Amino acid sequence: MQTQTTTAPTSVSIALAGSGGSGVMTAGTVLLAAAAKAGAYGLMVRTSGPQIRGGEAAALLRLGPQPMSSLDDGFDLLLAIDWQNVNRFADEIVLGPRSVLIGDPDEGEAPEVFKATGARYAPLSMKKMAKAIPGSWVNMIALGLSGTLAGLPLQALLDAVRESWKKPATLEANLKAVAAGAAAAAGIAAKLAQDGGPMAQLQVGALNVNPRWMISGNEAAGFGAIRGGVRFVAAYPITPATEVLEWMAAKLIEVGGTLLQAEDELASINMIIGASYGGVPSLTATSGPGLALMTEAIGLAVASEVPIVIVDVMRGGPSTGIPAKSEQSDLSFAVSGLHGDAPRLVVAPTSIGDCLGATQWAVHLAEALQAPAIVLSDQFMGQSRAIIDRPVDSEFSAQRLTVEANTPDYKRYRNTASGVSPMAIPGTEGVTYTADGLEHSEAGIPSSQSRDHVLQLDKRQRKLDLHDYGPYWADIEGDADAVVITFGSASGPVREAIARAKATGVDMRLIALRLLAPTRPGQMAQTLQGAKRIIVVEQNHGAQLYRYLRGYYDFPVPPSTYHRPGPLPLRPGELLTALLEWRNGK
């Protein structure tokens, strides 16, 4: 494992790996729940190959006494239930001489790529242990083993299993399997203590136990949408956004809403435009390929000024790309990918927990400004699960400006000072108007006149530019003259890299953008006061954020860029090295 600085947040990193159906994701989820019960924070990232079902899979966890927004630089433990293609994760699961490698010798030898790291190998016949307990599953042996080695109390592991178990007939057998794994961990720990020292452990006795949530970014986005007022969802399943829809399907019913699975992405976007035109705040969720299909309809929402929200859970591209891996590569498309001059809102959550607040804010903005809003999440945040503090309740809600019945001289697209004009809900007496994709006059009558076109272009841009977005447009931390600008899931590892640099006496200022479009030149200029060095950090191949910011903002000094594509996540140690070299002018 790559060595952390002594001032890095104390944490333990565990990788549970195996073939499809071995239960590593279940074990990882329960392990995360047990950590929460013990008072810890944690993060679990899912990783798999390109297959839809089956194949290799791994649950990558990081547990510690502080909130976790990124994986660490390496892993303390790799526990493989079997070795079927686990070697494909060698780039993701970084081991070192202080790491521990556990595998079942009856499932073959550990791949040389892992042995070559110098990790200490502790073979254990986990499947035989499970067979000795009728009705038990081998992943519960792995749970007891990994949790105990990480320092979690057995009671927390058992309680987490009880709460998650859905088959009462096999519960007792699997509680015994967890205990057997914990007992085996004691023997392995004793051996490790003699062979280079013990594995890193959580100090759970020192952790502060407060009520916390365990949530994924996709669930948080769905929750934020409902909190914001969304009551209709139409969508077509696509990795890695499907969980947004799965979670919202049941929860919408509880608040009187509806979810409809459309036949494709084109149908889903047009359905939510229709529902919103009828007065119901509406949302769809998709990924890059689906967003591409929705382009024409999003333009219709811009022209007709119908508020909608699109959650784009980004993945590696182009085309089908890498569905199960993360990449911030839809940014250019989100901010610029419509034909004509089509201003829209683009909001990017900065963490798993912020998927809730940012999506709720996006609903509020879309409704208030009568415009489409794109929420740029990604696979890392969307499908990862984290233990977080309960978010502070937000007052952001759907507040649409509508018109009363029989309002005299009603003009749907009246050229108001704010750019926002009252919307008539269909069926409201005396205020009927036409809404379509054609350019139109203030009354909504189709027009090809230059005056009408320029007036409506100005109106649609003005309402976004003049709105007061408040301080939520970005997370701004520190006041050093070295400034790091980032967005989305890159914010977590960047923040940790800056914290590690500060511990060595090097200060940096962080700007994690939440509002990507429209741009905020005045606020950015104020935020950059005193900056002598600026760098933009992002996870894509083409430096999309850097190029976008250079096109719309005047920087006091020419910015630098650090960017690379997925599928490997950005790591704090990698960024620390890059930021220190940049800070020192190398």
C-alpha positions as CSV (number, residue, x, y, z in Angstrom):
1,M,0.0,0.0,0.0
2,Q,1.3,3.5,-0.8
3,T,2.4,5.3,2.4
4,Q,0.2,8.1,3.7
5,T,1.6,11.1,5.5
6,T,1.3,10.9,9.2
7,T,-1.2,13.7,9.2
8,A,-3.6,12.0,6.8
9,P,-7.0,11.0,8.3
10,T,-6.8,7.7,10.2
11,S,-8.7,5.1,8.3
12,V,-8.8,1.4,7.3
13,S,-9.3,0.3,3.7
14,I,-10.8,-3.1,2.8
15,A,-11.5,-4.8,-0.5
16,L,-13.9,-7.7,-0.6
17,A,-13.7,-9.5,-4.0
18,G,-15.1,-12.5,-5.8
19,S,-17.0,-13.8,-8.7
20,G,-20.6,-12.8,-9.4
21,G,-23.0,-14.4,-6.9
22,S,-20.3,-14.8,-4.2
23,G,-22.1,-12.1,-2.1
24,V,-19.2,-9.6,-1.8
25,M,-21.5,-6.6,-2.3
26,T,-23.9,-7.8,0.4
27,A,-21.0,-8.4,2.8
28,G,-19.6,-5.0,2.0
29,T,-23.0,-3.3,2.6
30,V,-23.4,-5.1,6.0
31,L,-19.8,-4.3,6.9
32,L,-20.5,-0.6,6.3
33,A,-23.7,-0.8,8.4
34,A,-21.7,-2.4,11.2
35,A,-19.2,0.4,11.0
36,A,-22.1,2.9,11.4
37,K,-23.3,1.0,14.5
38,A,-19.8,1.2,16.0
39,G,-19.9,5.0,15.5
40,A,-17.6,5.2,12.5
41,Y,-17.9,6.9,9.1
42,G,-17.3,5.0,5.9
43,L,-17.6,4.7,2.2
44,M,-18.2,1.7,0.0
45,V,-17.5,1.8,-3.7
46,R,-18.8,-0.9,-6.1
47,T,-16.6,-2.0,-8.9
48,S,-17.2,-4.7,-11.5
49,G,-16.3,-5.7,-15.0
50,P,-18.3,-4.7,-18.2
51,Q,-20.8,-7.5,-17.8
52,I,-24.4,-6.9,-16.9
53,R,-24.6,-10.0,-14.6
54,G,-22.0,-12.4,-13.3
55,G,-18.3,-11.9,-13.7
56,E,-15.9,-10.4,-11.2
57,A,-17.0,-7.9,-8.5
58,A,-15.5,-6.1,-5.6
59,A,-16.7,-3.9,-2.7
60,L,-14.1,-1.3,-1.8
61,L,-14.5,0.2,1.6
62,R,-12.8,2.9,3.6
63,L,-13.8,3.2,7.3
64,G,-12.6,5.8,9.8
65,P,-13.5,8.4,12.5
66,Q,-14.2,11.2,10.0
67,P,-16.5,11.4,6.9
68,M,-15.1,9.7,3.9
69,S,-15.5,11.2,0.4
70,S,-12.8,9.3,-1.5
71,L,-11.0,6.0,-1.4
72,D,-7.5,6.0,0.1
73,D,-4.3,5.5,-1.8
74,G,-4.1,1.8,-1.1
75,F,-5.8,-1.1,0.8
76,D,-4.9,-2.6,4.2
77,L,-6.8,-5.8,3.4
78,L,-7.8,-7.7,0.2
79,L,-10.1,-10.6,1.1
80,A,-11.0,-12.8,-2.0
81,I,-13.8,-15.4,-1.6
82,D,-12.5,-16.8,-4.9
83,W,-9.9,-15.7,-7.5
84,Q,-12.0,-15.7,-10.7
85,N,-10.7,-12.7,-12.6
86,V,-10.0,-10.7,-9.4
87,N,-6.7,-9.9,-11.0
88,R,-8.6,-7.5,-13.3
89,F,-8.9,-5.2,-10.2
90,A,-5.2,-5.0,-9.7
91,D,-5.0,-1.3,-10.7
92,E,-7.9,-0.5,-8.4
93,I,-6.8,-2.5,-5.4
94,V,-3.4,-1.2,-4.6
95,L,-1.5,-3.3,-2.0
96,G,1.9,-3.0,-0.4
97,P,4.2,-4.8,2.2
98,R,2.0,-3.7,5.1
99,S,-1.2,-5.0,3.4
100,V,-2.9,-8.3,4.2
101,L,-4.0,-10.7,1.5
102,I,-6.6,-13.4,2.4
103,G,-7.9,-16.1,0.0
104,D,-9.3,-19.5,0.0
105,P,-6.5,-22.0,-0.9
106,D,-9.2,-24.4,-2.2
107,E,-10.1,-21.8,-4.8
108,G,-6.6,-21.7,-6.3
109,E,-3.6,-19.6,-5.7
110,A,-3.6,-15.8,-5.3
111,P,-2.7,-14.1,-8.6
112,E,1.0,-13.2,-8.9
113,V,0.0,-9.5,-9.5
114,F,-1.1,-9.3,-5.8
115,K,1.7,-11.5,-4.4
116,A,4.3,-9.3,-6.1
117,T,3.2,-6.3,-4.0
118,G,4.8,-8.0,-1.0
119,A,1.5,-8.2,0.8
120,R,1.4,-10.7,3.6
121,Y,-0.6,-13.8,2.6
122,A,-2.9,-15.6,5.0
123,P,-4.8,-18.5,3.4
124,L,-8.1,-19.5,5.0
125,S,-10.5,-22.3,3.8
126,M,-13.6,-20.1,4.1
127,K,-15.9,-22.3,2.0
128,K,-15.1,-25.3,4.2
129,M,-15.9,-23.2,7.2
130,A,-19.2,-22.2,5.7
131,K,-20.1,-25.9,4.8
132,A,-19.4,-26.8,8.4
133,I,-22.3,-24.6,9.5
134,P,-25.4,-25.8,7.6
135,G,-27.4,-23.0,6.0
136,S,-24.6,-20.5,6.2
137,W,-23.0,-18.4,3.4
138,V,-19.4,-17.9,2.8
139,N,-19.7,-14.2,2.5
140,M,-20.8,-14.1,6.2
141,I,-17.5,-15.8,7.1
142,A,-15.8,-13.0,5.1
143,L,-17.8,-10.4,6.9
144,G,-16.9,-11.6,10.4
145,L,-13.2,-12.0,9.3
146,S,-12.8,-8.6,7.7
147,G,-14.8,-6.7,10.2
148,T,-12.9,-8.1,13.2
149,L,-9.5,-7.5,11.5
150,A,-10.7,-3.9,10.9
151,G,-11.4,-3.5,14.6
152,L,-15.2,-3.6,14.6
153,P,-16.8,-5.3,17.7
154,L,-18.6,-8.6,17.0
155,Q,-21.8,-7.2,18.4
156,A,-21.9,-4.5,15.8
157,L,-21.4,-7.1,13.0
158,L,-24.1,-9.3,14.4
159,D,-26.6,-6.5,14.9
160,A,-26.0,-5.3,11.3
161,V,-26.7,-8.8,10.0
162,R,-29.9,-9.1,12.0
163,E,-31.3,-5.8,10.6
164,S,-30.5,-6.7,7.0
165,W,-31.4,-10.3,6.9
166,K,-34.5,-11.2,4.9
167,K,-34.6,-15.0,5.3
168,P,-35.4,-15.8,9.0
169,A,-34.8,-19.5,8.5
170,T,-31.1,-19.0,7.8
171,L,-30.4,-16.1,10.2
172,E,-29.0,-18.1,13.1
173,A,-26.7,-20.2,10.8
174,N,-25.3,-17.0,9.3
175,L,-24.8,-15.3,12.7
176,K,-22.7,-18.4,13.6
177,A,-20.8,-17.9,10.4
178,V,-20.0,-14.3,11.3
179,A,-18.8,-15.4,14.7
180,A,-16.7,-18.1,13.1
181,G,-15.1,-15.5,10.8
182,A,-14.4,-13.3,13.8
183,A,-12.8,-16.2,15.7
184,A,-10.6,-17.0,12.6
185,A,-9.6,-13.3,12.5
186,A,-8.0,-13.6,16.0
187,G,-5.7,-16.3,14.8
188,I,-4.7,-14.4,11.7
189,A,-4.2,-11.2,13.7
190,A,-1.8,-13.1,16.1
191,K,0.2,-14.4,13.1
192,L,0.4,-10.9,11.5
193,A,1.6,-9.4,14.8
194,Q,4.6,-11.8,14.5
195,D,5.0,-11.2,10.8
196,G,5.7,-7.5,10.3
197,G,3.1,-6.1,12.8
198,P,-0.7,-6.0,13.0
199,M,-3.0,-4.7,10.4
200,A,-4.4,-1.2,10.8
201,Q,-7.5,-1.0,12.9
202,L,-10.2,1.4,13.9
203,Q,-10.1,2.7,17.4
204,V,-13.9,2.4,17.8
205,G,-13.8,3.2,21.5
206,A,-12.8,6.8,20.7
207,L,-15.5,7.3,18.2
208,N,-18.4,9.7,18.8
209,V,-21.7,7.8,18.3
210,N,-24.4,10.1,16.8
211,P,-27.4,9.3,14.6
212,R,-26.1,8.9,11.0
213,W,-27.4,8.0,7.6
214,M,-26.2,5.3,5.3
215,I,-27.1,6.3,1.8
216,S,-26.0,6.1,-1.8
217,G,-25.7,9.1,-4.1
218,N,-28.6,7.8,-6.3
219,E,-30.8,7.4,-3.3
220,A,-29.8,10.8,-2.0
221,A,-30.7,12.4,-5.4
222,G,-34.1,10.8,-5.3
223,F,-34.7,11.9,-1.8
224,G,-33.6,15.5,-2.7
225,A,-36.0,15.5,-5.7
226,I,-38.9,14.5,-3.5
227,R,-38.0,17.0,-0.9
228,G,-37.8,19.6,-3.6
229,G,-41.4,18.9,-4.7
230,V,-41.0,16.4,-7.6
231,R,-44.2,14.3,-8.0
232,F,-43.8,12.8,-11.4
233,V,-40.9,10.7,-12.8
234,A,-40.6,9.1,-16.2
235,A,-37.4,7.3,-17.1
236,Y,-35.8,4.4,-18.9
237,P,-33.4,2.2,-16.9
238,I,-29.7,2.8,-17.6
239,T,-26.5,2.0,-15.7
240,P,-25.5,3.7,-13.4
241,A,-28.7,5.8,-12.9
242,T,-31.3,3.0,-12.5
243,E,-31.2,3.1,-8.7
244,V,-32.5,6.6,-8.7
245,L,-35.7,5.3,-10.3
246,E,-35.8,2.1,-8.2
247,W,-35.7,4.1,-5.0
248,M,-38.1,6.8,-6.1
249,A,-40.7,4.3,-7.4
250,A,-41.8,3.3,-3.9
251,K,-41.2,6.6,-2.2
252,L,-43.2,8.7,-4.7
253,I,-46.3,6.7,-3.9
254,E,-45.9,7.7,-0.2
255,V,-46.2,11.4,-1.2
256,G,-48.9,11.0,-3.8
257,G,-46.6,11.0,-6.8
258,T,-46.1,8.7,-9.7
259,L,-43.2,7.0,-11.5
260,L,-43.7,5.6,-15.1
261,Q,-41.1,3.5,-16.9
262,A,-41.0,4.8,-20.4
263,E,-40.2,2.7,-23.5
264,D,-37.0,4.7,-24.1
265,E,-35.2,7.9,-23.2
266,L,-37.0,10.1,-25.8
267,A,-40.4,9.1,-24.4
268,S,-39.3,9.7,-20.8
269,I,-38.1,13.3,-21.5
270,N,-41.2,14.2,-23.4
271,M,-43.4,12.7,-20.7
272,I,-41.9,14.9,-18.0
273,I,-42.2,18.0,-20.2
274,G,-45.9,17.2,-20.6
275,A,-46.4,16.6,-16.9
276,S,-44.5,19.8,-15.9
277,Y,-46.5,21.7,-18.5
278,G,-49.6,20.4,-16.6
279,G,-48.2,21.9,-13.4
280,V,-46.5,18.9,-11.8
281,P,-42.7,19.2,-10.9
282,S,-41.1,16.4,-12.9
283,L,-37.8,14.6,-13.3
284,T,-36.0,11.9,-15.2
285,A,-32.7,10.2,-14.5
286,T,-30.3,8.9,-17.1
287,S,-26.6,8.6,-18.1
288,G,-24.6,10.0,-21.0
289,P,-26.1,7.9,-23.8
290,G,-29.6,8.7,-22.6
291,L,-28.8,12.4,-22.2
292,A,-27.6,12.5,-25.8
293,L,-31.0,11.1,-27.0
294,M,-32.8,13.8,-24.9
295,T,-31.2,16.8,-26.6
296,E,-34.0,17.9,-28.9
297,A,-36.6,17.6,-26.1
298,I,-34.5,19.6,-23.7
299,G,-34.3,22.3,-26.3
300,L,-38.1,22.2,-26.4
301,A,-38.2,22.8,-22.6
302,V,-35.9,25.8,-23.0
303,A,-38.0,27.4,-25.8
304,S,-41.3,26.7,-24.1
305,E,-39.9,27.6,-20.7
306,V,-41.2,24.4,-19.1
307,P,-39.2,23.5,-15.9
308,I,-37.8,19.9,-15.8
309,V,-34.9,18.2,-14.0
310,I,-32.6,15.6,-15.5
311,V,-30.3,13.7,-13.3
312,D,-27.3,12.6,-15.3
313,V,-25.2,9.9,-13.5
314,M,-22.1,10.2,-15.6
315,R,-20.0,7.2,-16.7
316,G,-17.1,6.6,-19.0
317,G,-17.7,7.4,-22.6
318,P,-18.1,8.0,-25.5
319,S,-20.9,5.8,-26.9
320,T,-21.6,2.9,-24.6
321,G,-18.2,3.5,-23.0
322,I,-17.7,1.9,-19.6
323,P,-21.1,1.6,-17.9
324,A,-19.9,0.5,-14.5
325,K,-17.1,3.0,-14.1
326,S,-17.0,6.7,-13.3
327,E,-15.9,9.7,-15.3
328,Q,-16.7,13.4,-15.4
329,S,-17.0,13.4,-19.2
330,D,-20.5,14.7,-19.8
331,L,-19.7,18.2,-18.6
332,S,-19.2,19.8,-22.0
333,F,-22.3,18.2,-23.4
334,A,-24.4,19.3,-20.3
335,V,-23.3,23.0,-20.6
336,S,-23.1,23.3,-24.4
337,G,-24.8,20.3,-26.0
338,L,-28.0,21.8,-27.4
339,H,-28.6,23.4,-30.8
340,G,-29.1,27.1,-30.9
341,D,-28.6,29.5,-28.0
342,A,-30.3,27.4,-25.3
343,P,-29.5,28.5,-21.7
344,R,-30.0,25.9,-19.1
345,L,-29.1,25.2,-15.4
346,V,-26.3,22.7,-14.7
347,V,-25.8,21.7,-11.0
348,A,-23.1,19.3,-9.7
349,P,-23.2,17.7,-6.3
350,T,-19.9,17.8,-4.5
351,S,-20.4,14.6,-2.4
352,I,-22.7,11.6,-1.9
353,G,-24.6,13.5,0.8
354,D,-24.7,16.6,-1.4
355,C,-26.6,14.6,-4.0
356,L,-29.6,15.3,-1.8
357,G,-29.1,19.0,-1.4
358,A,-28.0,19.7,-4.9
359,T,-30.9,17.9,-6.5
360,Q,-33.4,19.6,-4.2
361,W,-31.8,22.9,-5.2
362,A,-32.0,22.0,-8.9
363,V,-35.7,21.4,-8.5
364,H,-36.1,24.7,-6.8
365,L,-34.1,26.5,-9.5
366,A,-35.9,24.8,-12.4
367,E,-39.3,25.7,-11.0
368,A,-38.4,29.3,-10.0
369,L,-36.7,30.0,-13.4
370,Q,-39.0,27.9,-15.6
371,A,-36.0,26.2,-17.2
372,P,-34.5,22.7,-17.6
373,A,-31.9,21.8,-14.9
374,I,-29.3,19.1,-15.4
375,V,-27.8,17.5,-12.2
376,L,-24.4,16.1,-13.0
377,S,-23.7,13.2,-10.6
378,D,-21.5,10.3,-11.6
379,Q,-21.1,6.6,-11.1
380,F,-18.7,7.1,-8.2
381,M,-21.2,9.1,-6.2
382,G,-24.4,7.5,-7.5
383,Q,-23.6,3.8,-6.8
384,S,-21.3,4.3,-3.8
385,R,-22.7,4.1,-0.3
386,A,-21.6,6.3,2.5
387,I,-22.1,6.9,6.2
388,I,-22.9,10.6,6.6
389,D,-24.2,12.9,9.2
390,R,-27.9,13.7,8.8
391,P,-28.1,16.6,6.3
392,V,-29.5,19.9,7.5
393,D,-33.1,20.4,6.3
394,S,-33.2,22.8,3.3
395,E,-36.0,25.3,2.5
396,F,-35.4,24.8,-1.2
397,S,-38.8,23.8,-2.8
398,A,-40.8,24.0,-6.0
399,Q,-42.1,27.5,-6.2
400,R,-43.5,28.2,-9.7
401,L,-44.8,31.6,-10.7
402,T,-48.3,31.1,-12.1
403,V,-51.1,33.3,-13.3
404,E,-54.6,33.7,-12.0
405,A,-57.7,33.0,-14.1
406,N,-58.9,35.6,-16.4
407,T,-55.9,37.9,-16.0
408,P,-56.3,40.7,-18.5
409,D,-53.9,41.1,-21.3
410,Y,-52.1,37.8,-20.4
411,K,-48.9,37.1,-22.3
412,R,-47.2,33.9,-21.4
413,Y,-43.8,35.0,-22.6
414,R,-44.0,38.7,-21.5
415,N,-40.7,40.4,-21.5
416,T,-40.4,41.0,-17.7
417,A,-37.5,42.7,-16.0
418,S,-36.5,39.5,-14.3
419,G,-37.1,37.4,-17.4
420,V,-39.5,35.2,-15.6
421,S,-43.1,35.5,-16.7
422,P,-46.2,33.9,-15.1
423,M,-47.1,30.5,-16.4
424,A,-50.7,29.5,-17.0
425,I,-51.5,25.9,-15.9
426,P,-53.7,24.2,-18.6
427,G,-57.4,24.5,-17.7
428,T,-57.0,27.9,-16.0
429,E,-59.8,30.0,-17.4
430,G,-59.1,32.9,-19.7
431,V,-55.3,32.5,-20.0
432,T,-54.9,29.9,-22.7
433,Y,-51.7,30.0,-24.7
434,T,-49.7,28.0,-27.2
435,A,-46.4,26.3,-26.1
436,D,-44.2,24.6,-28.6
437,G,-40.7,24.7,-30.0
438,L,-41.2,27.4,-32.5
439,E,-39.9,30.9,-31.8
440,H,-42.8,33.1,-30.7
441,S,-44.0,36.5,-29.7
442,E,-44.7,37.5,-26.1
443,A,-48.2,36.1,-26.5
444,G,-46.8,32.7,-27.6
445,I,-47.8,33.1,-31.3
446,P,-45.2,31.5,-33.6
447,S,-43.0,34.2,-35.1
448,S,-39.9,34.4,-37.4
449,Q,-39.5,38.2,-36.8
450,S,-36.1,39.3,-35.7
451,R,-37.5,41.4,-32.9
452,D,-39.3,38.5,-31.3
453,H,-36.4,36.2,-31.7
454,V,-33.9,38.5,-30.1
455,L,-36.3,39.5,-27.3
456,Q,-37.0,35.9,-26.3
457,L,-33.3,34.9,-26.5
458,D,-32.5,37.8,-24.2
459,K,-35.4,37.0,-21.9
460,R,-34.4,33.3,-21.5
461,Q,-30.7,34.2,-20.8
462,R,-31.6,37.2,-18.5
463,K,-33.7,35.1,-16.1
464,L,-30.8,32.8,-15.4
465,D,-28.2,35.6,-15.2
466,L,-30.1,37.9,-12.8
467,H,-31.2,35.2,-10.3
468,D,-29.6,35.4,-6.9
469,Y,-28.1,31.9,-6.4
470,G,-26.6,32.8,-3.0
471,P,-23.5,31.2,-1.5
472,Y,-24.6,27.7,-2.5
473,W,-23.1,28.2,-6.0
474,A,-19.8,26.8,-4.7
475,D,-18.0,25.4,-1.6
476,I,-15.2,27.8,-0.9
477,E,-12.6,26.9,1.8
478,G,-9.5,28.8,2.8
479,D,-7.9,32.0,1.6
480,A,-4.5,31.0,0.4
481,D,-3.1,32.5,-2.8
482,A,-2.8,29.0,-4.4
483,V,-6.3,28.1,-5.6
484,V,-7.7,24.7,-6.6
485,I,-10.9,24.6,-8.6
486,T,-12.8,21.4,-9.1
487,F,-16.4,19.9,-9.2
488,G,-18.4,16.8,-8.5
489,S,-16.8,13.6,-7.1
490,A,-13.4,15.1,-7.6
491,S,-14.1,17.4,-4.7
492,G,-13.6,14.7,-2.1
493,P,-10.0,13.6,-3.0
494,V,-9.1,17.2,-3.8
495,R,-10.3,18.3,-0.3
496,E,-8.3,15.5,1.4
497,A,-5.2,16.3,-0.7
498,I,-5.4,19.9,0.4
499,A,-5.8,18.8,4.0
500,R,-2.7,16.7,3.8
501,A,-0.8,19.6,2.2
502,K,-1.9,21.9,5.0
503,A,-0.6,19.4,7.6
504,T,2.9,19.8,6.0
505,G,2.6,23.6,6.2
506,V,1.4,24.2,2.6
507,D,-1.9,26.1,2.4
508,M,-4.3,26.0,-0.6
509,R,-7.7,27.5,-1.3
510,L,-10.5,25.2,-2.5
511,I,-13.3,26.2,-4.9
512,A,-15.7,23.2,-5.5
513,L,-18.2,24.4,-8.0
514,R,-21.8,23.4,-7.5
515,L,-23.4,25.7,-10.1
516,L,-21.7,25.2,-13.5
517,A,-24.3,27.0,-15.6
518,P,-25.0,29.8,-15.8
519,T,-21.6,31.1,-15.1
520,R,-21.1,33.6,-12.3
521,P,-18.3,36.0,-13.4
522,G,-18.8,38.5,-10.6
523,Q,-18.8,35.9,-7.8
524,M,-15.9,34.1,-9.3
525,A,-13.8,37.3,-9.6
526,Q,-14.5,38.0,-5.9
527,T,-13.7,34.5,-4.9
528,L,-10.3,34.6,-6.8
529,Q,-9.1,37.8,-5.2
530,G,-5.5,37.5,-4.2
531,A,-4.9,34.3,-6.2
532,K,-1.4,34.0,-7.6
533,R,-1.7,30.4,-8.8
534,I,-4.8,28.5,-10.0
535,I,-5.2,24.9,-11.1
536,V,-8.3,23.1,-12.3
537,V,-8.7,19.4,-11.3
538,E,-11.1,17.0,-12.9
539,Q,-11.6,13.4,-14.1
540,N,-11.9,13.4,-17.9
541,H,-9.6,13.2,-20.8
542,G,-10.2,16.5,-22.4
543,A,-9.9,19.0,-19.5
544,Q,-13.5,19.9,-20.1
545,L,-14.0,22.1,-16.9
546,Y,-10.7,23.8,-17.6
547,R,-11.6,24.7,-21.1
548,Y,-15.1,25.7,-20.1
549,L,-13.9,28.1,-17.4
550,R,-11.2,29.6,-19.7
551,G,-14.0,30.4,-22.1
552,Y,-16.3,32.2,-19.7
553,Y,-14.1,33.6,-16.8
554,D,-11.4,36.1,-16.7
555,F,-8.7,34.7,-14.4
556,P,-6.2,37.0,-12.6
557,V,-3.4,34.5,-13.7
558,P,-3.4,31.8,-16.4
559,P,-4.7,28.6,-14.7
560,S,-3.1,25.2,-14.9
561,T,-4.9,21.9,-15.3
562,Y,-4.6,18.4,-13.8
563,H,-7.0,16.0,-15.5
564,R,-7.2,12.4,-16.4
565,P,-10.0,10.1,-17.4
566,G,-11.5,7.1,-15.5
567,P,-12.0,4.3,-14.9
568,L,-9.6,4.6,-11.9
569,P,-10.8,7.0,-9.3
570,L,-8.8,10.1,-8.3
571,R,-6.9,9.4,-5.1
572,P,-5.7,11.9,-2.5
573,G,-2.0,10.8,-2.6
574,E,-2.0,11.2,-6.4
575,L,-3.5,14.7,-6.1
576,L,-1.2,15.6,-3.2
577,T,1.9,14.9,-5.4
578,A,0.4,16.8,-8.3
579,L,-0.7,19.8,-6.2
580,L,2.7,20.1,-4.4
581,E,4.6,20.0,-7.7
582,W,2.2,22.7,-9.1
583,R,2.5,24.8,-5.9
584,N,6.2,24.7,-6.1
585,G,6.3,25.7,-9.7
586,K,7.4,22.4,-11.2
